[in-house]
Amino acid sequence: MVKFQHPAVAELVEVDLKLFKRAVKLIAKVPSEATKVVDLPEVFDELARSLRSEIDGEHEVANGQRFYELNQGRGVFVVPKVYPAESSSRILVNEAMAGQSIKTLFDNHDPALNQQVGQAIIENFFATSV
Protein backbone atom coordinates (compact mmCIF):
# COMPACT_ATOMS: atom_id res chain seq x y z
CA MET A 1 0.00 0.00 0.00
CA VAL A 2 1.36 3.43 -0.89
CA LYS A 3 0.35 6.59 0.94
CA PHE A 4 1.26 9.97 -0.50
CA GLN A 5 1.36 13.15 1.55
CA HIS A 6 -0.13 16.17 -0.19
CA PRO A 7 2.71 18.54 -1.16
CA ALA A 8 1.24 21.49 0.76
CA VAL A 9 0.58 19.71 4.07
CA ALA A 10 3.70 20.94 5.88
CA GLU A 11 3.16 24.49 4.67
CA LEU A 12 -0.51 24.47 5.72
CA VAL A 13 0.35 23.07 9.15
CA GLU A 14 2.90 25.86 9.66
CA VAL A 15 0.36 28.54 8.63
CA ASP A 16 -2.19 27.09 11.07
CA LEU A 17 0.40 26.91 13.84
CA LYS A 18 1.38 30.57 13.34
CA LEU A 19 -2.26 31.62 13.58
CA PHE A 20 -2.81 29.41 16.62
CA LYS A 21 0.33 30.79 18.31
CA ARG A 22 -1.03 34.33 17.91
CA ALA A 23 -4.30 33.25 19.50
CA VAL A 24 -2.44 31.59 22.39
CA LYS A 25 -0.48 34.81 23.03
CA LEU A 26 -3.70 36.81 23.13
CA ILE A 27 -5.51 34.32 25.36
CA ALA A 28 -2.53 34.14 27.72
CA LYS A 29 -2.85 37.91 28.31
CA VAL A 30 -6.46 37.59 29.51
CA PRO A 31 -6.46 36.64 33.18
CA SER A 32 -8.63 33.64 33.96
CA GLU A 33 -8.62 30.53 36.09
CA ALA A 34 -7.58 28.48 33.06
CA THR A 35 -4.50 30.60 32.31
CA LYS A 36 -3.45 30.35 35.95
CA VAL A 37 -3.49 26.54 35.80
CA VAL A 38 -2.48 25.79 32.21
CA ASP A 39 0.73 27.03 30.62
CA LEU A 40 -0.73 27.79 27.19
CA PRO A 41 2.61 28.43 25.45
CA GLU A 42 3.88 25.08 26.74
CA VAL A 43 0.70 23.33 25.53
CA PHE A 44 1.11 25.04 22.16
CA ASP A 45 4.77 23.94 21.89
CA GLU A 46 3.80 20.32 22.60
CA LEU A 47 0.95 20.44 20.09
CA ALA A 48 3.24 21.95 17.44
CA ARG A 49 5.89 19.29 18.10
CA SER A 50 3.31 16.54 17.84
CA LEU A 51 1.78 17.87 14.60
CA ARG A 52 5.18 18.28 12.97
CA SER A 53 6.06 14.75 14.01
CA GLU A 54 2.84 13.40 12.47
CA ILE A 55 3.65 14.87 9.06
CA ASP A 56 7.30 13.80 9.13
CA GLY A 57 7.33 10.81 6.78
CA GLU A 58 10.69 9.51 8.00
CA HIS A 59 9.40 9.59 11.57
CA GLU A 60 6.29 7.70 10.47
CA VAL A 61 8.46 5.06 8.77
CA ALA A 62 10.45 4.62 11.99
CA ASN A 63 7.23 4.42 14.06
CA GLY A 64 5.75 1.87 11.66
CA GLN A 65 8.86 -0.28 11.83
CA ARG A 66 8.92 -0.09 15.64
CA PHE A 67 5.22 -1.01 15.89
CA TYR A 68 5.79 -3.94 13.51
CA GLU A 69 8.76 -5.18 15.58
CA LEU A 70 6.82 -4.89 18.83
CA ASN A 71 3.72 -6.68 17.59
CA GLN A 72 4.53 -9.11 14.82
CA GLY A 73 3.86 -12.64 15.98
CA ARG A 74 2.22 -11.63 19.26
CA GLY A 75 -1.22 -12.74 18.11
CA VAL A 76 -3.09 -9.60 19.18
CA PHE A 77 -2.36 -7.31 16.25
CA VAL A 78 -1.49 -8.14 12.67
CA VAL A 79 0.74 -5.32 11.52
CA PRO A 80 1.76 -4.46 7.97
CA LYS A 81 5.47 -4.41 7.26
CA VAL A 82 6.95 -1.02 6.38
CA TYR A 83 9.28 -0.75 3.39
CA PRO A 84 11.71 2.05 4.29
CA ALA A 85 13.82 1.72 1.13
CA GLU A 86 10.74 2.50 -0.97
CA SER A 87 9.46 5.21 1.41
CA SER A 88 10.51 8.84 1.66
CA SER A 89 9.66 11.97 3.61
CA ARG A 90 6.32 12.23 1.74
CA ILE A 91 5.68 8.65 0.61
CA LEU A 92 4.95 5.75 2.97
CA VAL A 93 5.02 2.21 1.57
CA ASN A 94 3.52 -0.60 3.69
CA GLU A 95 2.62 -4.20 3.03
CA ALA A 96 -0.94 -4.40 1.70
CA MET A 97 -3.16 -6.52 3.89
CA ALA A 98 -6.82 -6.90 4.65
CA GLY A 99 -7.87 -6.25 8.18
CA GLN A 100 -10.18 -4.58 10.61
CA SER A 101 -9.89 -1.52 12.75
CA ILE A 102 -8.70 -2.07 16.30
CA LYS A 103 -12.07 -0.66 17.38
CA THR A 104 -13.77 -3.86 16.22
CA LEU A 105 -11.73 -5.89 18.71
CA PHE A 106 -13.58 -4.26 21.58
CA ASP A 107 -16.99 -4.98 20.05
CA ASN A 108 -16.65 -8.72 20.67
CA HIS A 109 -17.85 -8.71 24.33
CA ASP A 110 -15.09 -11.17 25.26
CA PRO A 111 -13.54 -9.88 28.51
CA ALA A 112 -10.40 -12.03 28.13
CA LEU A 113 -9.74 -10.73 24.61
CA ASN A 114 -10.50 -7.16 25.69
CA GLN A 115 -7.96 -7.50 28.49
CA GLN A 116 -5.37 -8.93 26.09
CA VAL A 117 -5.92 -6.06 23.63
CA GLY A 118 -5.83 -3.47 26.39
CA GLN A 119 -2.62 -4.92 27.78
CA ALA A 120 -1.02 -4.89 24.32
CA ILE A 121 -2.02 -1.24 23.82
CA ILE A 122 -0.51 -0.25 27.17
CA GLU A 123 2.70 -2.18 26.48
CA ASN A 124 2.99 -0.52 23.06
CA PHE A 125 2.44 2.90 24.56
CA PHE A 126 5.24 2.46 27.08
CA ALA A 127 7.57 0.71 24.64
CA THR A 128 7.24 3.50 22.07
CA SER A 129 7.40 6.32 24.65
CA VAL A 130 10.91 5.44 25.77
C-alpha positions in Angstrom: 0.0 0.0 0.0 1.4 3.4 -0.9 0.4 6.6 0.9 1.3 10.0 -0.5 1.4 13.2 1.5 -0.1 16.2 -0.2 2.7 18.5 -1.2 1.2 21.5 0.8 0.6 19.7 4.1 3.7 20.9 5.9 3.2 24.5 4.7 -0.5 24.5 5.7 0.4 23.1 9.2 2.9 25.9 9.7 0.4 28.5 8.6 -2.2 27.1 11.1 0.4 26.9 13.8 1.4 30.6 13.3 -2.3 31.6 13.6 -2.8 29.4 16.6 0.3 30.8 18.3 -1.0 34.3 17.9 -4.3 33.2 19.5 -2.4 31.6 22.4 -0.5 34.8 23.0 -3.7 36.8 23.1 -5.5 34.3 25.4 -2.5 34.1 27.7 -2.8 37.9 28.3 -6.5 37.6 29.5 -6.5 36.6 33.2 -8.6 33.6 34.0 -8.6 30.5 36.1 -7.6 28.5 33.1 -4.5 30.6 32.3 -3.4 30.3 36.0 -3.5 26.5 35.8 -2.5 25.8 32.2 0.7 27.0 30.6 -0.7 27.8 27.2 2.6 28.4 25.5 3.9 25.1 26.7 0.7 23.3 25.5 1.1 25.0 22.2 4.8 23.9 21.9 3.8 20.3 22.6 0.9 20.4 20.1 3.2 22.0 17.4 5.9 19.3 18.1 3.3 16.5 17.8 1.8 17.9 14.6 5.2 18.3 13.0 6.1 14.7 14.0 2.8 13.4 12.5 3.7 14.9 9.1 7.3 13.8 9.1 7.3 10.8 6.8 10.7 9.5 8.0 9.4 9.6 11.6 6.3 7.7 10.5 8.5 5.1 8.8 10.4 4.6 12.0 7.2 4.4 14.1 5.8 1.9 11.7 8.9 -0.3 11.8 8.9 -0.1 15.6 5.2 -1.0 15.9 5.8 -3.9 13.5 8.8 -5.2 15.6 6.8 -4.9 18.8 3.7 -6.7 17.6 4.5 -9.1 14.8 3.9 -12.6 16.0 2.2 -11.6 19.3 -1.2 -12.7 18.1 -3.1 -9.6 19.2 -2.4 -7.3 16.2 -1.5 -8.1 12.7 0.7 -5.3 11.5 1.8 -4.5 8.0 5.5 -4.4 7.3 7.0 -1.0 6.4 9.3 -0.8 3.4 11.7 2.1 4.3 13.8 1.7 1.1 10.7 2.5 -1.0 9.5 5.2 1.4 10.5 8.8 1.7 9.7 12.0 3.6 6.3 12.2 1.7 5.7 8.6 0.6 5.0 5.8 3.0 5.0 2.2 1.6 3.5 -0.6 3.7 2.6 -4.2 3.0 -0.9 -4.4 1.7 -3.2 -6.5 3.9 -6.8 -6.9 4.6 -7.9 -6.2 8.2 -10.2 -4.6 10.6 -9.9 -1.5 12.8 -8.7 -2.1 16.3 -12.1 -0.7 17.4 -13.8 -3.9 16.2 -11.7 -5.9 18.7 -13.6 -4.3 21.6 -17.0 -5.0 20.1 -16.6 -8.7 20.7 -17.8 -8.7 24.3 -15.1 -11.2 25.3 -13.5 -9.9 28.5 -10.4 -12.0 28.1 -9.7 -10.7 24.6 -10.5 -7.2 25.7 -8.0 -7.5 28.5 -5.4 -8.9 26.1 -5.9 -6.1 23.6 -5.8 -3.5 26.4 -2.6 -4.9 27.8 -1.0 -4.9 24.3 -2.0 -1.2 23.8 -0.5 -0.2 27.2 2.7 -2.2 26.5 3.0 -0.5 23.1 2.4 2.9 24.6 5.2 2.5 27.1 7.6 0.7 24.6 7.2 3.5 22.1 7.4 6.3 24.6 10.9 5.4 25.8 
